[in-house]
């Protein structure tokens, strides 16, 4: 009898056991961090004309128009000091010499699921510059780049870029506030165009997470770099779609993991423990070649630090379109009421939204 056939006559399973995220501790070289600052696989092919605005939300159509003009303006930029570094404005007449500098970035503010990342990636694709002159990364990836290269080298590296796109812009502690404020100020001085997405207006970053009033100058400095662009609407991931499937049994999840090539299989509490041993900047590498994530015994997340790590993992899985099959509690019960009412609530709702979409994608992994 083949080794892939169970002894008691059950259906064949894959020859190899599933992969395990808990068995992985990836290391990412610093130069790879820079080279990989491009839109993730989910957003490889998005463009402004593939964004479908909600007809009931005119701000979505306006966002496409503003960002299209913004991208076009980057192609006809004026060099600073005769060098190769460039800057832009928003199609306005040049300011008088004595006037304050106009914001040199655009900031997409809106709830989760309104297509902010789609628009940000479309801006990256539409900007008329070579890929190596454009950078796209999450806020976590940007701060990790500083940790890997050092502040001065990060400034030198990114100063050669035409555009820096920052997805999921959040300030979770005072150190990040000072660091990012200083970095973006240096990049703006070098003529780098900025674009960012967040669920929080730039002047409100940090509220509910730390004593933001003590860092008001840095937060206001960040805000001054951006023109806010509000995008209203409902979460497109659930617009007109059926509800996410309920959790499966441990047996169903395990069988699906063995039957799916490239799938991982992990106990959820064990995975949460393992995430504490891997820097969040490496979660992309952690899941790089995974075709499906199978999780047993999903339980409530025990504390805020663990919850924030899970948010990053959910983002990386969503970026890479990795379906998630799970047993235990449904994903909308991962976070406590206290968490959902706290300063990180928008992150947690984003994670629920994205995991729910990935759970829907995983329905086909279970034999009917």
C-alpha positions as CSV (number, residue, x, y, z in Angstrom):
1,X,0.0,0.0,0.0
2,X,1.2,3.5,-0.8
3,X,2.5,5.5,2.1
4,X,0.1,8.2,1.1
5,X,-2.9,5.9,1.9
6,X,-4.1,5.5,5.4
7,X,-4.0,2.0,6.9
8,X,-7.7,1.8,7.4
9,X,-8.8,2.6,3.9
10,X,-9.3,6.4,4.1
11,X,-8.7,8.7,1.2
12,X,-5.2,9.4,0.0
13,X,-3.4,12.4,1.5
14,X,-0.4,14.4,0.3
15,X,2.9,12.6,0.6
16,X,4.6,15.4,2.6
17,X,3.3,16.7,5.9
18,X,2.1,20.3,5.8
19,X,4.5,23.1,6.5
20,X,4.5,24.9,9.8
21,X,4.9,28.6,10.4
22,X,6.1,27.8,13.9
23,X,9.1,26.0,12.5
24,X,10.3,29.1,10.6
25,X,12.5,31.9,11.8
26,X,13.4,33.8,8.6
27,X,16.2,36.3,8.3
28,X,16.0,39.1,5.7
29,X,19.1,40.9,4.5
30,X,19.0,44.7,4.6
31,X,19.5,45.1,0.8
32,X,16.5,42.8,0.2
33,X,14.4,45.0,2.4
34,X,15.0,47.9,0.0
35,X,14.6,45.8,-3.2
36,X,11.2,44.4,-2.0
37,X,9.7,47.8,-1.3
38,X,7.2,47.4,-4.1
39,X,3.4,46.8,-4.1
40,X,2.6,43.3,-2.7
41,X,1.3,40.5,-5.0
42,X,-2.3,41.3,-4.4
43,X,-1.8,44.8,-5.9
44,X,0.5,43.8,-8.8
45,X,-2.1,44.5,-11.5
46,X,-4.2,47.2,-9.9
47,X,-4.6,50.5,-11.7
48,X,-6.7,53.6,-11.3
49,X,-9.1,52.2,-14.0
50,X,-9.5,48.9,-12.1
51,X,-10.7,50.8,-9.0
52,X,-14.5,50.7,-8.8
53,X,-15.8,53.7,-6.9
54,X,-19.0,53.3,-4.9
55,X,-21.6,55.5,-6.8
56,X,-23.0,56.6,-3.4
57,X,-19.6,57.9,-2.3
58,X,-18.4,60.8,-4.5
59,X,-15.2,61.1,-2.5
60,X,-14.0,57.8,-4.0
61,X,-14.3,59.2,-7.6
62,X,-12.6,62.4,-6.4
63,X,-9.7,60.4,-5.0
64,X,-9.0,58.8,-8.3
65,X,-9.0,62.1,-10.1
66,X,-6.7,63.8,-7.5
67,X,-4.2,60.9,-7.4
68,X,-4.1,60.6,-11.2
69,X,-3.2,64.3,-11.5
70,X,-0.7,63.8,-8.6
71,X,1.0,60.9,-10.5
72,X,1.1,62.9,-13.7
73,X,2.7,65.8,-11.9
74,X,5.5,63.7,-10.7
75,X,6.6,63.1,-14.3
76,X,7.0,66.8,-15.1
77,X,8.7,67.8,-11.8
78,X,11.2,70.6,-11.5
79,X,14.7,69.7,-10.3
80,X,15.9,71.3,-7.1
81,X,19.3,73.0,-7.3
82,X,19.9,71.6,-10.8
83,X,20.4,68.1,-9.4
84,X,18.5,64.8,-10.0
85,X,16.2,65.2,-7.0
86,X,12.8,66.5,-7.8
87,X,9.7,67.8,-6.2
88,X,6.1,68.5,-7.2
89,X,3.1,70.5,-6.3
90,X,-0.6,69.6,-6.7
91,X,-1.1,71.5,-10.0
92,X,-1.1,74.8,-8.3
93,X,0.9,77.9,-9.3
94,X,4.3,78.2,-7.6
95,X,4.1,79.8,-4.2
96,X,5.6,83.2,-3.7
97,X,9.1,82.9,-2.2
98,X,8.0,84.2,1.2
99,X,5.0,81.8,1.5
100,X,5.2,78.6,3.5
101,X,6.0,75.5,1.5
102,X,2.9,73.6,0.3
103,X,2.4,70.0,1.5
104,X,4.5,67.6,-0.6
105,X,2.5,64.5,0.0
106,X,-1.1,63.2,-0.2
107,X,-2.6,61.3,2.7
108,X,-5.5,58.9,2.1
109,X,-7.8,58.8,5.2
110,X,-10.7,56.5,5.5
111,X,-12.2,53.4,7.1
112,X,-11.0,49.9,6.3
113,X,-12.0,48.3,3.1
114,X,-12.6,51.5,1.0
115,X,-9.7,50.7,-1.3
116,X,-7.0,53.0,0.0
117,X,-4.2,50.4,-0.6
118,X,-5.6,49.8,-4.1
119,X,-5.3,53.6,-4.8
120,X,-1.9,53.9,-3.2
121,X,-0.5,51.0,-5.4
122,X,-2.2,52.5,-8.4
123,X,-0.4,55.7,-7.7
124,X,2.9,53.8,-7.5
125,X,2.2,52.1,-10.9
126,X,1.1,55.4,-12.5
127,X,4.0,57.4,-11.5
128,X,6.3,57.8,-14.5
129,X,9.6,56.7,-13.0
130,X,11.6,53.5,-13.0
131,X,10.7,51.0,-10.3
132,X,14.0,51.5,-8.5
133,X,13.0,55.2,-8.1
134,X,9.8,54.4,-6.3
135,X,9.3,52.7,-2.9
136,X,6.2,51.1,-1.5
137,X,6.0,49.7,2.0
138,X,4.0,49.5,5.2
139,X,4.7,51.7,8.1
140,X,6.2,48.7,9.9
141,X,8.5,48.0,7.0
142,X,9.7,51.6,6.9
143,X,10.6,51.7,10.5
144,X,12.3,48.3,10.2
145,X,14.3,49.6,7.3
146,X,15.7,52.3,9.6
147,X,16.5,49.7,12.1
148,X,18.4,47.6,9.5
149,X,20.2,50.4,7.7
150,X,20.5,53.1,10.3
151,X,18.9,56.5,10.0
152,X,21.5,58.2,7.9
153,X,21.8,55.4,5.4
154,X,18.0,55.2,5.1
155,X,17.8,58.9,4.3
156,X,20.5,58.5,1.7
157,X,18.8,55.5,0.1
158,X,15.3,56.9,0.0
159,X,16.4,60.4,-1.0
160,X,17.3,59.0,-4.5
161,X,13.6,58.0,-5.0
162,X,11.0,60.0,-6.8
163,X,8.1,58.7,-4.6
164,X,7.7,57.0,-1.2
165,X,4.3,55.3,-0.6
166,X,3.6,54.3,3.0
167,X,0.7,52.0,3.7
168,X,-1.1,51.6,7.0
169,X,0.5,54.7,8.5
170,X,0.2,54.4,12.3
171,X,2.1,55.8,15.3
172,X,2.0,53.4,18.2
173,X,4.7,55.0,20.4
174,X,6.6,58.2,20.9
175,X,9.8,56.8,19.5
176,X,8.2,56.1,16.2
177,X,6.7,59.6,16.2
178,X,10.1,61.3,16.5
179,X,11.8,58.8,14.1
180,X,9.3,59.1,11.3
181,X,8.9,62.9,11.7
182,X,12.6,63.3,11.3
183,X,12.9,60.9,8.4
184,X,10.0,62.4,6.4
185,X,11.3,65.9,7.0
186,X,14.7,64.9,5.5
187,X,13.1,63.2,2.5
188,X,10.8,66.1,1.8
189,X,13.9,68.4,1.9
190,X,15.5,66.1,-0.7
191,X,12.5,66.4,-3.0
192,X,10.9,63.0,-2.4
193,X,7.1,62.9,-3.0
194,X,5.1,61.2,-0.3
195,X,1.9,59.3,-0.2
196,X,0.3,57.5,2.7
197,X,-2.8,55.6,3.8
198,X,-4.3,55.4,7.3
199,X,-7.5,55.2,9.2
200,X,-6.5,58.2,11.2
201,X,-6.1,61.8,10.1
202,X,-2.4,62.9,10.3
203,X,-3.1,65.5,13.1
204,X,-4.7,62.7,15.2
205,X,-2.0,60.1,14.9
206,X,-1.1,58.6,18.2
207,X,-4.3,59.5,20.0
208,X,-5.5,56.8,22.4
209,X,-2.1,55.0,22.3
210,X,0.3,57.3,24.1
211,X,0.4,60.9,25.5
212,X,0.2,62.4,22.0
213,X,-0.1,65.9,23.4
214,X,3.5,65.6,24.6
215,X,4.6,65.0,21.0
216,X,2.3,67.5,19.4
217,X,5.1,69.3,17.6
218,X,6.3,66.2,15.9
219,X,2.7,65.1,15.0
220,X,2.0,68.6,13.6
221,X,5.3,68.4,11.7
222,X,4.1,65.1,10.1
223,X,0.7,66.6,9.3
224,X,2.3,69.5,7.5
225,X,3.9,67.2,4.9
226,X,0.5,65.9,3.6
227,X,-2.6,67.1,1.9
228,X,-5.4,65.0,3.5
229,X,-7.8,63.3,1.1
230,X,-10.8,61.7,2.8
231,X,-12.3,58.5,1.2
232,X,-15.7,57.5,2.5
233,X,-17.5,54.3,2.0
234,X,-18.3,50.8,3.3
235,X,-15.9,47.9,3.4
236,X,-15.8,46.6,-0.2
237,X,-14.7,43.2,1.0
238,X,-18.2,42.6,2.4
239,X,-20.2,44.7,-0.1
240,X,-22.8,42.4,-1.4
241,X,-20.9,39.3,-0.5
242,X,-22.2,36.3,1.6
243,X,-21.2,36.1,5.2
244,X,-17.8,34.4,6.0
245,X,-18.1,30.7,6.5
246,X,-18.2,29.5,10.1
247,X,-15.1,27.8,11.6
248,X,-14.5,24.2,10.6
249,X,-13.7,21.3,12.8
250,X,-10.1,20.4,13.7
251,X,-10.4,17.3,11.6
252,X,-11.6,19.2,8.5
253,X,-8.8,21.8,8.8
254,X,-6.1,19.1,9.3
255,X,-7.3,17.0,6.3
256,X,-7.4,20.1,4.1
257,X,-3.8,21.0,5.2
258,X,-2.6,17.5,4.2
259,X,-4.5,17.6,0.9
260,X,-3.3,21.1,-0.1
261,X,0.2,21.5,-1.6
262,X,2.1,24.3,0.1
263,X,-0.3,24.6,3.0
264,X,0.8,25.2,6.6
265,X,-0.8,23.7,9.6
266,X,-0.4,25.2,13.1
267,X,-2.1,25.4,16.4
268,X,-3.3,29.0,16.8
269,X,-2.1,29.6,20.4
270,X,1.3,28.1,19.4
271,X,1.5,30.4,16.4
272,X,0.8,33.4,18.6
273,X,3.6,32.4,20.9
274,X,5.9,32.0,17.9
275,X,5.1,35.4,16.4
276,X,6.7,37.0,19.5
277,X,10.0,35.4,18.4
278,X,10.0,36.8,14.9
279,X,10.2,40.6,14.1
280,X,7.0,41.8,12.4
281,X,9.1,43.0,9.5
282,X,9.8,39.4,8.7
283,X,6.2,38.2,8.6
284,X,6.2,38.6,4.9
285,X,9.2,36.2,4.6
286,X,7.6,33.9,7.1
287,X,4.6,33.4,4.8
288,X,6.4,33.9,1.5
289,X,5.8,30.5,-0.2
290,X,2.8,29.4,1.8
291,X,-0.2,28.6,-0.4
292,X,-2.8,28.3,2.4
293,X,-2.7,28.8,6.2
294,X,-4.6,26.2,8.3
295,X,-5.1,27.0,11.9
296,X,-6.7,24.8,14.6
297,X,-8.1,25.9,18.0
298,X,-8.5,29.6,17.3
299,X,-9.1,31.3,20.6
300,X,-9.3,35.0,21.8
301,X,-6.0,36.9,21.6
302,X,-4.8,37.2,25.2
303,X,-3.2,40.7,25.2
304,X,-2.6,43.8,23.2
305,X,1.0,43.0,22.2
306,X,0.0,39.7,20.8
307,X,-3.0,41.3,19.1
308,X,-0.8,43.9,17.3
309,X,1.5,41.1,16.0
310,X,-1.5,39.2,14.7
311,X,-2.7,42.4,12.9
312,X,0.6,42.5,11.0
313,X,0.4,38.8,10.1
314,X,-3.1,39.3,8.8
315,X,-1.9,42.2,6.6
316,X,0.9,40.2,5.1
317,X,-1.4,37.2,4.4
318,X,-4.0,39.5,2.8
319,X,-1.3,41.2,0.7
320,X,-0.2,37.8,-0.6
321,X,-3.8,36.5,-1.1
322,X,-3.2,33.5,1.2
323,X,-6.5,31.8,2.2
324,X,-6.9,31.0,5.9
325,X,-8.8,28.0,7.0
326,X,-9.5,27.7,10.8
327,X,-11.3,25.9,13.5
328,X,-12.3,27.3,16.9
329,X,-13.8,30.7,17.3
330,X,-14.8,32.9,14.3
331,X,-12.5,35.7,13.5
332,X,-14.9,38.4,14.7
333,X,-14.4,37.1,18.2
334,X,-10.6,37.3,18.2
335,X,-10.3,40.6,20.1
336,X,-12.0,41.5,23.4
337,X,-14.5,44.4,23.7
338,X,-11.8,46.4,25.6
339,X,-9.5,46.0,22.6
340,X,-12.2,46.9,20.1
341,X,-13.0,50.1,22.0
342,X,-9.4,51.1,22.6
343,X,-6.8,53.1,20.7
344,X,-6.0,50.3,18.3
345,X,-9.6,49.5,17.4
346,X,-9.2,50.5,13.7
347,X,-6.3,48.1,13.4
348,X,-8.3,45.3,14.9
349,X,-11.3,45.9,12.7
350,X,-9.0,45.9,9.7
351,X,-7.6,42.5,10.8
352,X,-11.1,41.1,11.2
353,X,-12.1,42.4,7.8
354,X,-9.1,40.9,6.1
355,X,-9.1,37.6,7.9
356,X,-12.8,37.2,7.1
357,X,-12.1,37.8,3.4
358,X,-9.3,35.2,3.5
359,X,-11.6,32.7,5.3
360,X,-14.1,33.2,2.5
361,X,-11.3,32.4,0.0
362,X,-10.5,29.2,1.9
363,X,-13.9,27.6,1.5
364,X,-12.8,25.6,-1.5
365,X,-10.1,23.8,0.4
366,X,-12.6,21.8,2.4
367,X,-14.0,18.7,0.6
368,X,-17.8,19.0,0.2
